Amino acid sequence: MSDEKDSDGHPRVILSHEDLLDDSRILRINATVIDDNYQGSASGTLVIAKALLNAVVDDKGRVQGAANPAFTITYTGFVNGETAAVPDTPPTASTMAIANSPAGTYPIALAGGTDPN
């Protein structure tokens, strides 16, 4: 072994990784110390889990005889500065209520929406 140091005089450590899955969400990490005065190595597995993204359709109202308003969706859980523009296929919101529906409360359903991340 050679006596290699970093810029602060510490022993140099070599890090390497091996993808355990094709999508690189599980990595095997290996570290080895390069120094005449120190010996050692370590390894471990790093699991990178997908962030949980929640989508909730916002409540809306209208008067009888009017068209349904545009439905909006509120998201929570984006990371790394991502926004609602990121999902490959955003979810859609719909209701059974139409302009001539009797006055009342109608559910707004949220369906679909996919993204590999």
N, CA, C and O atoms as a Tinker XYZ file with bonds, in Angstrom:
   468  protein
     1  N      0.829000   -1.176000    0.000000    73     2
     2  CA     0.000000    0.000000    0.000000    64     1     3
     3  C      0.875000    1.242000    0.000000    63     2     4     5
     4  O      1.949000    1.248000    0.602000    81     3
     5  N      0.428000    2.275000   -0.661000    73     3     6
     6  CA     1.192000    3.521000   -0.665000    64     5     7
     7  C      0.657000    4.469000    0.396000    63     6     8     9
     8  O     -0.483000    4.342000    0.844000    81     7
     9  N      1.479000    5.405000    0.785000    73     7    10
    10  CA     1.108000    6.367000    1.826000    64     9    11
    11  C      0.473000    7.590000    1.162000    63    10    12    13
    12  O      1.132000    8.616000    0.992000    81    11
    13  N     -0.795000    7.484000    0.789000    73    11    14
    14  CA    -1.493000    8.581000    0.116000    64    13    15
    15  C     -2.365000    9.316000    1.126000    63    14    16    17
    16  O     -3.060000    8.696000    1.931000    81    15
    17  N     -2.319000   10.643000    1.074000    73    15    18
    18  CA    -3.102000   11.474000    1.999000    64    17    19
    19  C     -3.983000   12.419000    1.187000    63    18    20    21
    20  O     -3.691000   12.727000    0.032000    81    19
    21  N     -5.066000   12.872000    1.816000    73    19    22
    22  CA    -5.869000   13.905000    1.175000    64    21    23
    23  C     -5.247000   15.260000    1.464000    63    22    24    25
    24  O     -4.185000   15.324000    2.082000    81    23
    25  N     -5.878000   16.340000    1.035000    73    23    26
    26  CA    -5.302000   17.679000    1.189000    64    25    27
    27  C     -5.161000   18.105000    2.649000    63    26    28    29
    28  O     -4.409000   19.035000    2.943000    81    27
    29  N     -5.866000   17.447000    3.570000    73    27    30
    30  CA    -5.755000   17.754000    4.995000    64    29    31
    31  C     -4.806000   16.811000    5.723000    63    30    32    33
    32  O     -4.677000   16.894000    6.944000    81    31
    33  N     -4.140000   15.914000    4.998000    73    31    34
    34  CA    -3.207000   14.988000    5.618000    64    33    35
    35  C     -3.844000   13.718000    6.140000    63    34    36    37
    36  O     -3.168000   12.924000    6.795000    81    35
    37  N     -5.130000   13.499000    5.871000    73    35    38
    38  CA    -5.811000   12.289000    6.324000    64    37    39
    39  C     -5.582000   11.164000    5.324000    63    38    40    41
    40  O     -5.384000   11.419000    4.136000    81    39
    41  N     -5.609000    9.913000    5.802000    73    39    42
    42  CA    -5.482000    8.798000    4.871000    64    41    43
    43  C     -6.571000    8.869000    3.793000    63    42    44    45
    44  O     -7.710000    9.243000    4.070000    81    43
    45  N     -6.207000    8.513000    2.590000    73    43    46
    46  CA    -7.158000    8.540000    1.493000    64    45    47
    47  C     -8.050000    7.309000    1.571000    63    46    48    49
    48  O     -7.587000    6.215000    1.893000    81    47
    49  N     -9.323000    7.493000    1.274000    73    47    50
    50  CA   -10.291000    6.401000    1.275000    64    49    51
    51  C    -10.841000    6.250000   -0.142000    63    50    52    53
    52  O    -11.281000    7.223000   -0.754000    81    51
    53  N    -10.813000    5.052000   -0.641000    73    51    54
    54  CA   -11.354000    4.748000   -1.961000    64    53    55
    55  C    -12.786000    4.240000   -1.772000    63    54    56    57
    56  O    -13.020000    3.294000   -1.020000    81    55
    57  N    -13.729000    4.866000   -2.450000    73    55    58
    58  CA   -15.126000    4.431000   -2.409000    64    57    59
    59  C    -15.507000    3.871000   -3.770000    63    58    60    61
    60  O    -15.113000    4.409000   -4.804000    81    59
    61  N    -16.258000    2.809000   -3.764000    73    59    62
    62  CA   -16.786000    2.268000   -5.008000    64    61    63
    63  C    -18.194000    1.776000   -4.733000    63    62    64    65
    64  O    -18.568000    1.552000   -3.582000    81    63
    65  N    -18.973000    1.607000   -5.793000    73    63    66
    66  CA   -20.315000    1.069000   -5.610000    64    65    67
    67  C    -20.650000    0.108000   -6.748000    63    66    68    69
    68  O    -20.069000    0.152000   -7.833000    81    67
    69  N    -21.601000   -0.750000   -6.453000    73    67    70
    70  CA   -22.089000   -1.726000   -7.421000    64    69    71
    71  C    -23.606000   -1.631000   -7.411000    63    70    72    73
    72  O    -24.230000   -1.715000   -6.352000    81    71
    73  N    -24.204000   -1.456000   -8.591000    73    71    74
    74  CA   -25.661000   -1.420000   -8.691000    64    73    75
    75  C    -26.203000   -2.824000   -8.468000    63    74    76    77
    76  O    -25.798000   -3.768000   -9.147000    81    75
    77  N    -27.114000   -2.959000   -7.522000    73    75    78
    78  CA   -27.710000   -4.263000   -7.258000    64    77    79
    79  C    -29.024000   -4.447000   -8.005000    63    78    80    81
    80  O    -29.529000   -5.564000   -8.113000    81    79
    81  N    -29.574000   -3.360000   -8.518000    73    79    82
    82  CA   -30.773000   -3.412000   -9.352000    64    81    83
    83  C    -30.531000   -2.571000  -10.592000    63    82    84    85
    84  O    -29.712000   -1.652000  -10.576000    81    83
    85  N    -31.232000   -2.881000  -11.654000    73    83    86
    86  CA   -31.053000   -2.137000  -12.902000    64    85    87
    87  C    -31.369000   -0.654000  -12.748000    63    86    88    89
    88  O    -30.751000    0.175000  -13.417000    81    87
    89  N    -32.316000   -0.300000  -11.884000    73    87    90
    90  CA   -32.694000    1.111000  -11.750000    64    89    91
    91  C    -31.830000    1.849000  -10.724000    63    90    92    93
    92  O    -32.121000    2.998000  -10.392000    81    91
    93  N    -30.780000    1.209000  -10.222000    73    91    94
    94  CA   -29.793000    1.824000   -9.322000    64    93    95
    95  C    -30.408000    2.384000   -8.047000    63    94    96    97
    96  O    -29.950000    3.412000   -7.548000    81    95
    97  N    -31.423000    1.739000   -7.516000    73    95    98
    98  CA   -32.021000    2.205000   -6.274000    64    97    99
    99  C    -31.428000    1.478000   -5.055000    63    98   100   101
   100  O    -31.656000    1.885000   -3.916000    81    99
   101  N    -30.678000    0.416000   -5.299000    73    99   102
   102  CA   -29.962000   -0.279000   -4.227000    64   101   103
   103  C    -28.505000   -0.370000   -4.660000    63   102   104   105
   104  O    -28.197000   -0.891000   -5.732000    81   103
   105  N    -27.620000    0.135000   -3.826000    73   103   106
   106  CA   -26.196000    0.142000   -4.133000    64   105   107
   107  C    -25.419000   -0.570000   -3.035000    63   106   108   109
   108  O    -25.745000   -0.437000   -1.855000    81   107
   109  N    -24.393000   -1.325000   -3.417000    73   107   110
   110  CA   -23.458000   -1.878000   -2.448000    64   109   111
   111  C    -22.267000   -0.932000   -2.430000    63   110   112   113
   112  O    -21.650000   -0.697000   -3.469000    81   111
   113  N    -21.936000   -0.385000   -1.263000    73   111   114
   114  CA   -20.862000    0.589000   -1.105000    64   113   115
   115  C    -19.663000   -0.101000   -0.468000    63   114   116   117
   116  O    -19.810000   -0.838000    0.507000    81   115
   117  N    -18.465000    0.141000   -1.025000    73   115   118
   118  CA   -17.230000   -0.399000   -0.469000    64   117   119
   119  C    -16.264000    0.753000   -0.219000    63   118   120   121
   120  O    -16.140000    1.651000   -1.052000    81   119
   121  N    -15.588000    0.734000    0.906000    73   119   122
   122  CA   -14.594000    1.755000    1.240000    64   121   123
   123  C    -13.320000    1.063000    1.691000    63   122   124   125
   124  O    -13.363000    0.115000    2.475000    81   123
   125  N    -12.178000    1.543000    1.188000    73   123   126
   126  CA   -10.880000    0.984000    1.557000    64   125   127
   127  C     -9.923000    2.118000    1.886000    63   126   128   129
   128  O     -9.825000    3.087000    1.133000    81   127
   129  N     -9.211000    2.006000    3.014000    73   127   130
   130  CA    -8.225000    3.009000    3.418000    64   129   131
   131  C     -6.924000    2.732000    2.683000    63   130   132   133
   132  O     -6.462000    1.592000    2.628000    81   131
   133  N     -6.329000    3.791000    2.113000    73   131   134
   134  CA    -5.037000    3.679000    1.416000    64   133   135
   135  C     -4.009000    4.448000    2.241000    63   134   136   137
   136  O     -3.926000    5.671000    2.124000    81   135
   137  N     -3.227000    3.764000    3.070000    73   135   138
   138  CA    -2.228000    4.426000    3.911000    64   137   139
   139  C     -1.353000    3.348000    4.556000    63   138   140   141
   140  O     -1.845000    2.274000    4.902000    81   139
   141  N     -0.068000    3.631000    4.715000    73   139   142
   142  CA     0.833000    2.667000    5.348000    64   141   143
   143  C      0.551000    2.500000    6.842000    63   142   144   145
   144  O      0.833000    1.444000    7.409000    81   143
   145  N     -0.004000    3.538000    7.485000    73   143   146
   146  CA    -0.222000    3.496000    8.930000    64   145   147
   147  C     -1.602000    2.998000    9.346000    63   146   148   149
   148  O     -1.836000    2.728000   10.524000    81   147
   149  N     -2.505000    2.876000    8.394000    73   147   150
   150  CA    -3.876000    2.467000    8.719000    64   149   151
   151  C     -4.295000    1.359000    7.772000    63   150   152   153
   152  O     -3.896000    1.328000    6.608000    81   151
   153  N     -5.098000    0.460000    8.287000    73   151   154
   154  CA    -5.649000   -0.594000    7.463000    64   153   155
   155  C     -7.127000   -0.702000    7.760000    63   154   156   157
   156  O     -7.556000   -0.547000    8.904000    81   155
   157  N     -7.873000   -0.959000    6.766000    73   155   158
   158  CA    -9.290000   -1.174000    7.014000    64   157   159
   159  C    -10.114000   -1.031000    5.763000    63   158   160   161
   160  O     -9.699000   -0.442000    4.765000    81   159
   161  N    -11.269000   -1.581000    5.856000    73   159   162
   162  CA   -12.245000   -1.443000    4.789000    64   161   163
   163  C    -13.620000   -1.653000    5.407000    63   162   164   165
   164  O    -13.758000   -2.196000    6.503000    81   163
   165  N    -14.599000   -1.220000    4.693000    73   163   166
   166  CA   -15.972000   -1.384000    5.153000    64   165   167
   167  C    -16.861000   -1.505000    3.927000    63   166   168   169
   168  O    -16.522000   -1.022000    2.847000    81   167
   169  N    -17.978000   -2.140000    4.105000    73   167   170
   170  CA   -18.949000   -2.219000    3.021000    64   169   171
   171  C    -20.341000   -2.199000    3.624000    63   170   172   173
   172  O    -20.537000   -2.522000    4.796000    81   171
   173  N    -21.273000   -1.825000    2.825000    73   171   174
   174  CA   -22.652000   -1.773000    3.272000    64   173   175
   175  C    -23.562000   -1.626000    2.072000    63   174   176   177
   176  O    -23.103000   -1.509000    0.935000    81   175
   177  N    -24.839000   -1.633000    2.333000    73   175   178
   178  CA   -25.829000   -1.489000    1.276000    64   177   179
   179  C    -26.616000   -0.216000    1.525000    63   178   180   181
   180  O    -27.104000    0.023000    2.630000    81   179
   181  N    -26.733000    0.587000    0.497000    73   179   182
   182  CA   -27.500000    1.824000    0.555000    64   181   183
   183  C    -28.778000    1.615000   -0.235000    63   182   184   185
   184  O    -28.730000    1.335000   -1.433000    81   183
   185  N    -29.924000    1.749000    0.427000    73   183   186
   186  CA   -31.218000    1.606000   -0.234000    64   185   187
   187  C    -31.810000    3.000000   -0.379000    63   186   188   189
   188  O    -31.999000    3.715000    0.606000    81   187
   189  N    -32.097000    3.373000   -1.611000    73   187   190
   190  CA   -32.690000    4.675000   -1.882000    64   189   191
   191  C    -34.160000    4.446000   -2.190000    63   190   192   193
   192  O    -34.514000    3.925000   -3.247000    81   191
   193  N    -35.008000    4.841000   -1.255000    73   191   194
   194  CA   -36.448000    4.624000   -1.415000    64   193   195
   195  C    -37.086000    5.798000   -2.152000    63   194   196   197
   196  O    -36.628000    6.936000   -2.054000    81   195
   197  N    -38.129000    5.505000   -2.875000    73   195   198
   198  CA   -38.873000    6.548000   -3.558000    64   197   199
   199  C    -39.578000    7.410000   -2.518000    63   198   200   201
   200  O    -40.061000    6.908000   -1.503000    81   199
   201  N    -39.630000    8.704000   -2.782000    73   199   202
   202  CA   -40.373000    9.617000   -1.903000    64   201   203
   203  C    -41.867000    9.390000   -2.116000    63   202   204   205
   204  O    -42.315000    9.161000   -3.240000    81   203
   205  N    -42.621000    9.454000   -1.044000    73   203   206
   206  CA   -44.067000    9.294000   -1.132000    64   205   207
   207  C    -44.679000   10.614000   -1.589000    63   206   208   209
   208  O    -44.453000   11.654000   -0.969000    81   207
   209  N    -45.440000   10.575000   -2.653000    73   207   210
   210  CA   -46.107000   11.759000   -3.184000    64   209   211
   211  C    -47.601000   11.587000   -2.989000    63   210   212   213
   212  O    -48.171000   10.570000   -3.386000    81   211
   213  N    -48.234000   12.571000   -2.383000    73   211   214
   214  CA   -49.683000   12.549000   -2.171000    64   213   215
   215  C    -50.341000   13.584000   -3.062000    63   214   216   217
   216  O    -49.852000   14.706000   -3.193000    81   215
   217  N    -51.447000   13.203000   -3.673000    73   215   218
   218  CA   -52.230000   14.104000   -4.498000    64   217   219
   219  C    -53.658000   14.110000   -3.957000    63   218   220   221
   220  O    -54.253000   13.049000   -3.763000    81   219
   221  N    -54.208000   15.297000   -3.713000    73   219   222
   222  CA   -55.565000   15.436000   -3.192000    64   221   223
   223  C    -56.291000   16.457000   -4.053000    63   222   224   225
   224  O    -55.786000   17.554000   -4.290000    81   223
   225  N    -57.480000   16.088000   -4.521000    73   223   226
   226  CA   -58.262000   17.028000   -5.319000    64   225   227
   227  C    -58.903000   18.046000   -4.375000    63   226   228   229
   228  O    -59.408000   17.690000   -3.310000    81   227
   229  N    -58.877000   19.307000   -4.778000    73   227   230
   230  CA   -59.422000   20.383000   -3.956000    64   229   231
   231  C    -60.950000   20.444000   -4.089000    63   230   232   233
   232  O    -61.495000   20.209000   -5.167000    81   231
   233  N    -61.633000   20.761000   -2.983000    73   231   234
   234  CA   -63.088000   20.935000   -3.019000    64   233   235
   235  C    -63.440000   22.131000   -3.898000    63   234   236   237
   236  O    -62.713000   23.125000   -3.933000    81   235
   237  N    -64.559000   22.024000   -4.605000    73   235   238
   238  CA   -65.048000   23.105000   -5.464000    64   237   239
   239  C    -66.545000   23.278000   -5.249000    63   238   240   241
   240  O    -67.204000   22.411000   -4.677000    81   239
   241  N    -67.066000   24.386000   -5.705000    73   239   242
   242  CA   -68.495000   24.634000   -5.626000    64   241   243
   243  C    -68.961000   25.377000   -6.863000    63   242   244   245
   244  O    -68.163000   26.004000   -7.560000    81   243
   245  N    -70.255000   25.302000   -7.130000    73   243   246
   246  CA   -70.861000   26.035000   -8.246000    64   245   247
   247  C    -72.357000   26.112000   -8.017000    63   246   248   249
   248  O    -72.892000   25.423000   -7.148000    81   247
   249  N    -73.021000   26.927000   -8.775000    73   247   250
   250  CA   -74.482000   27.015000   -8.672000    64   249   251
   251  C    -75.110000   26.058000   -9.678000    63   250   252   253
   252  O    -74.497000   25.719000  -10.690000    81   251
   253  N    -76.352000   25.620000   -9.390000    73   251   254
   254  CA   -77.052000   24.707000  -10.282000    64   253   255
   255  C    -77.227000   25.355000  -11.656000    63   254   256   257
   256  O    -77.578000   26.531000  -11.754000    81   255
   257  N    -76.985000   24.595000  -12.697000    73   255   258
   258  CA   -77.102000   25.084000  -14.065000    64   257   259
   259  C    -75.781000   25.573000  -14.647000    63   258   260   261
   260  O    -75.669000   25.727000  -15.863000    81   259
   261  N    -74.794000   25.816000  -13.817000    73   259   262
   262  CA   -73.482000   26.280000  -14.297000    64   261   263
   263  C    -72.603000   25.074000  -14.636000    63   262   264   265
   264  O    -72.822000   23.967000  -14.144000    81   263
   265  N    -71.625000   25.312000  -15.473000    73   263   266
   266  CA   -70.652000   24.259000  -15.796000    64   265   267
   267  C    -69.761000   23.994000  -14.585000    63   266   268   269
   268  O    -69.582000   24.862000  -13.731000    81   267
   269  N    -69.218000   22.810000  -14.525000    73   267   270
   270  CA   -68.284000   22.486000  -13.444000    64   269   271
   271  C    -67.045000   23.374000  -13.570000    63   270   272   273
   272  O    -66.592000   23.662000  -14.678000    81   271
   273  N    -66.507000   23.801000  -12.439000    73   271   274
   274  CA   -65.260000   24.580000  -12.488000    64   273   275
   275  C    -64.090000   23.666000  -12.832000    63   274   276   277
   276  O    -64.216000   22.442000  -12.792000    81   275
   277  N    -62.977000   24.253000  -13.165000    73   275   278
   278  CA   -61.758000   23.466000  -13.365000    64   277   279
   279  C    -61.354000   22.880000  -12.017000    63   278   280   281
   280  O    -61.308000   23.587000  -11.010000    81   279
   281  N    -61.067000   21.608000  -12.008000    73   279   282
   282  CA   -60.646000   20.959000  -10.774000    64   281   283
   283  C    -59.139000   21.133000  -10.606000    63   282   284   285
   284  O    -58.383000   21.072000  -11.575000    81   283
   285  N    -58.724000   21.346000   -9.385000    73   283   286
   286  CA   -57.304000   21.524000   -9.082000    64   285   287
   287  C    -56.855000   20.444000   -8.103000    63   286   288   289
   288  O    -57.644000   19.904000   -7.328000    81   287
   289  N    -55.589000   20.157000   -8.168000    73   287   290
   290  CA   -55.000000   19.098000   -7.333000    64   289   291
   291  C    -53.880000   19.705000   -6.503000    63   290   292   293
   292  O    -53.050000   20.452000   -7.021000    81   291
   293  N    -53.858000   19.385000   -5.219000    73   291   294
   294  CA   -52.788000   19.822000   -4.329000    64   293   295
   295  C    -51.882000   18.622000   -4.044000    63   294   296   297
   296  O    -52.347000   17.543000   -3.678000    81   295
   297  N    -50.583000   18.840000   -4.222000    73   295   298
   298  CA   -49.592000   17.787000   -4.004000    64   297   299
   299  C    -48.775000   18.080000   -2.751000    63   298   300   301
   300  O    -48.506000   19.237000   -2.429000    81   299
   301  N    -48.389000   17.033000   -2.056000    73   299   302
   302  CA   -47.405000   17.133000   -0.978000    64   301   303
   303  C    -46.407000   15.999000   -1.162000    63   302   304   305
   304  O    -46.770000   14.900000   -1.580000    81   303
   305  N    -45.157000   16.274000   -0.847000    73   303   306
   306  CA   -44.140000   15.233000   -0.885000    64   305   307
   307  C    -43.096000   15.378000   -1.979000    63   306   308   309
   308  O    -42.199000   14.542000   -2.081000    81   307
   309  N    -43.190000   16.417000   -2.800000    73   307   310
   310  CA   -42.140000   16.601000   -3.804000    64   309   311
   311  C    -40.814000   16.873000   -3.103000    63   310   312   313
   312  O    -40.792000   17.482000   -2.034000    81   311
   313  N    -39.716000   16.429000   -3.694000    73   311   314
   314  CA   -38.376000   16.657000   -3.154000    64   313   315
   315  C    -37.490000   17.283000   -4.229000    63   314   316   317
   316  O    -37.829000   17.290000   -5.412000    81   315
   317  N    -36.370000   17.798000   -3.796000    73   315   318
   318  CA   -35.362000   18.354000   -4.699000    64   317   319
   319  C    -35.897000   19.451000   -5.609000    63   318   320   321
   320  O    -35.467000   19.569000   -6.757000    81   319
   321  N    -36.832000   20.255000   -5.107000    73   319   322
   322  CA   -37.354000   21.373000   -5.879000    64   321   323
   323  C    -38.334000   20.976000   -6.968000    63   322   324   325
   324  O    -38.692000   21.809000   -7.800000    81   323
   325  N    -38.778000   19.724000   -6.987000    73   323   326
   326  CA   -39.720000   19.292000   -8.009000    64   325   327
   327  C    -41.090000   19.922000   -7.780000    63   326   328   329
   328  O    -41.417000   20.341000   -6.669000    81   327
   329  N    -41.881000   19.982000   -8.842000    73   327   330
   330  CA   -43.216000   20.589000   -8.789000    64   329   331
   331  C    -44.227000   19.672000   -9.472000    63   330   332   333
   332  O    -43.882000   18.575000   -9.912000    81   331
   333  N    -45.465000   20.123000   -9.557000    73   331   334
   334  CA   -46.526000   19.352000  -10.199000    64   333   335
   335  C    -46.267000   19.134000  -11.682000    63   334   336   337
   336  O    -46.951000   18.327000  -12.311000    81   335
   337  N    -45.297000   19.835000  -12.252000    73   335   338
   338  CA   -44.958000   19.653000  -13.665000    64   337   339
   339  C    -44.134000   18.387000  -13.895000    63   338   340   341
   340  O    -43.930000   17.998000  -15.046000    81   339
   341  N    -43.658000   17.737000  -12.843000    73   339   342
   342  CA   -42.738000   16.601000  -12.968000    64   341   343
   343  C    -43.409000   15.273000  -13.346000    63   342   344   345
   344  O    -42.850000   14.556000  -14.176000    81   343
   345  N    -44.570000   14.900000  -12.792000    73   343   346
   346  CA   -45.119000   13.577000  -13.121000    64   345   347
   347  C    -45.307000   13.389000  -14.628000    63   346   348   349
   348  O    -45.803000   14.280000  -15.318000    81   347
   349  N    -44.902000   12.210000  -15.128000    73   347   350
   350  CA   -45.058000   11.910000  -16.552000    64   349   351
   351  C    -46.530000   11.958000  -16.970000    63   350   352   353
   352  O    -46.876000   12.526000  -18.006000    81   351
   353  N    -47.381000   11.358000  -16.154000    73   351   354
   354  CA   -48.824000   11.380000  -16.400000    64   353   355
   355  C    -49.498000   11.866000  -15.125000    63   354   356   357
   356  O    -49.622000   11.095000  -14.173000    81   355
   357  N    -49.936000   13.114000  -15.075000    73   355   358
   358  CA   -50.575000   13.601000  -13.849000    64   357   359
   359  C    -51.947000   12.955000  -13.653000    63   358   360   361
   360  O    -52.574000   12.532000  -14.625000    81   359
   361  N    -52.415000   12.876000  -12.414000    73   359   362
   362  CA   -53.756000   12.336000  -12.182000    64   361   363
   363  C    -54.813000   13.289000  -12.744000    63   362   364   365
   364  O    -54.545000   14.469000  -12.973000    81   363
   365  N    -56.000000   12.763000  -12.959000    73   363   366
   366  CA   -57.117000   13.580000  -13.436000    64   365   367
   367  C    -58.236000   13.557000  -12.416000    63   366   368   369
   368  O    -58.431000   12.568000  -11.708000    81   367
   369  N    -58.969000   14.658000  -12.347000    73   367   370
   370  CA   -60.090000   14.778000  -11.415000    64   369   371
   371  C    -61.380000   14.868000  -12.216000    63   370   372   373
   372  O    -61.436000   15.534000  -13.250000    81   371
   373  N    -62.417000   14.192000  -11.728000    73   371   374
   374  CA   -63.704000   14.222000  -12.414000    64   373   375
   375  C    -64.834000   14.032000  -11.407000    63   374   376   377
   376  O    -64.615000   13.611000  -10.271000    81   375
   377  N    -66.040000   14.352000  -11.848000    73   375   378
   378  CA   -67.224000   14.165000  -11.019000    64   377   379
   379  C    -68.376000   13.712000  -11.896000    63   378   380   381
   380  O    -68.359000   13.918000  -13.110000    81   379
   381  N    -69.361000   13.105000  -11.293000    73   379   382
   382  CA   -70.559000   12.691000  -12.015000    64   381   383
   383  C    -71.523000   13.861000  -12.209000    63   382   384   385
   384  O    -72.446000   13.774000  -13.019000    81   383
   385  N    -71.319000   14.945000  -11.480000    73   383   386
   386  CA   -72.217000   16.097000  -11.581000    64   385   387
   387  C    -72.058000   16.773000  -12.942000    63   386   388   389
   388  O    -70.946000   16.952000  -13.437000    81   387
   389  N    -73.187000   17.141000  -13.532000    73   387   390
   390  CA   -73.203000   17.914000  -14.775000    64   389   391
   391  C    -73.995000   19.194000  -14.529000    63   390   392   393
   392  O    -74.566000   19.371000  -13.454000    81   391
   393  N    -74.033000   20.079000  -15.511000    73   391   394
   394  CA   -74.699000   21.374000  -15.324000    64   393   395
   395  C    -76.137000   21.224000  -14.840000    63   394   396   397
   396  O    -76.586000   22.025000  -14.020000    81   395
   397  N    -76.868000   20.228000  -15.318000    73   395   398
   398  CA   -78.282000   20.065000  -14.953000    64   397   399
   399  C    -78.491000   19.181000  -13.725000    63   398   400   401
   400  O    -79.637000   18.885000  -13.384000    81   399
   401  N    -77.438000   18.755000  -13.058000    73   399   402
   402  CA   -77.586000   17.916000  -11.867000    64   401   403
   403  C    -78.321000   18.685000  -10.780000    63   402   404   405
   404  O    -78.123000   19.892000  -10.638000    81   403
   405  N    -79.181000   17.993000   -9.995000    73   403   406
   406  CA   -79.855000   18.654000   -8.880000    64   405   407
   407  C    -78.834000   19.193000   -7.863000    63   406   408   409
   408  O    -77.714000   18.692000   -7.769000    81   407
   409  N    -79.231000   20.193000   -7.127000    73   407   410
   410  CA   -78.370000   20.732000   -6.072000    64   409   411
   411  C    -78.010000   19.607000   -5.107000    63   410   412   413
   412  O    -78.839000   18.742000   -4.822000    81   411
   413  N    -76.792000   19.617000   -4.610000    73   411   414
   414  CA   -76.357000   18.583000   -3.684000    64   413   415
   415  C    -74.843000   18.507000   -3.639000    63   414   416   417
   416  O    -74.145000   19.338000   -4.220000    81   415
   417  N    -74.358000   17.518000   -2.954000    73   415   418
   418  CA   -72.924000   17.300000   -2.823000    64   417   419
   419  C    -72.539000   16.109000   -3.688000    63   418   420   421
   420  O    -73.148000   15.043000   -3.597000    81   419
   421  N    -71.531000   16.293000   -4.524000    73   419   422
   422  CA   -71.056000   15.248000   -5.419000    64   421   423
   423  C    -69.564000   15.027000   -5.174000    63   422   424   425
   424  O    -68.805000   15.989000   -5.054000    81   423
   425  N    -69.146000   13.771000   -5.101000    73   423   426
   426  CA   -67.713000   13.533000   -4.915000    64   425   427
   427  C    -66.921000   13.895000   -6.167000    63   426   428   429
   428  O    -67.400000   13.755000   -7.293000    81   427
   429  N    -65.711000   14.359000   -5.942000    73   427   430
   430  CA   -64.760000   14.580000   -7.019000    64   429   431
   431  C    -63.724000   13.475000   -6.891000    63   430   432   433
   432  O    -63.040000   13.358000   -5.873000    81   431
   433  N    -63.620000   12.672000   -7.934000    73   431   434
   434  CA   -62.702000   11.534000   -7.895000    64   433   435
   435  C    -61.382000   11.874000   -8.538000    63   434   436   437
   436  O    -61.322000   12.624000   -9.512000    81   435
   437  N    -60.324000   11.315000   -7.984000    73   435   438
   438  CA   -58.984000   11.483000   -8.517000    64   437   439
   439  C    -58.526000   10.128000   -9.014000    63   438   440   441
   440  O    -58.598000    9.141000   -8.282000    81   439
   441  N    -58.050000   10.067000  -10.269000    73   439   442
   442  CA   -57.655000    8.787000  -10.840000    64   441   443
   443  C    -56.378000    8.927000  -11.668000    63   442   444   445
   444  O    -56.033000   10.006000  -12.149000    81   443
   445  N    -55.695000    7.796000  -11.812000    73   443   446
   446  CA   -54.518000    7.747000  -12.666000    64   445   447
   447  C    -53.331000    8.466000  -12.056000    63   446   448   449
   448  O    -53.257000    8.685000  -10.847000    81   447
   449  N    -52.425000    8.820000  -12.915000    73   447   450
   450  CA   -51.205000    9.502000  -12.473000    64   449   451
   451  C    -50.088000    8.501000  -12.285000    63   450   452   453
   452  O    -50.187000    7.593000  -11.460000    81   451
   453  N    -49.015000    8.669000  -13.060000    73   451   454
   454  CA   -47.867000    7.779000  -12.922000    64   453   455
   455  C    -46.573000    8.545000  -13.133000    63   454   456   457
   456  O    -46.535000    9.573000  -13.808000    81   455
   457  N    -45.529000    8.021000  -12.542000    73   455   458
   458  CA   -44.184000    8.531000  -12.748000    64   457   459
   459  C    -43.217000    7.485000  -12.228000    63   458   460   461
   460  O    -43.421000    6.963000  -11.132000    81   459
   461  N    -42.171000    7.160000  -12.976000    73   459   462
   462  CA   -41.255000    6.117000  -12.516000    64   461   463
   463  C    -40.417000    6.527000  -11.312000    63   462   464   465
   464  O    -39.868000    5.658000  -10.635000    81   463
   465  N    -40.302000    7.806000  -11.026000    73   463   466
   466  CA   -39.516000    8.231000   -9.868000    64   465   467
   467  C    -40.413000    8.323000   -8.689000    63   466   468
   468  O    -39.962000    8.666000   -7.596000    81   467
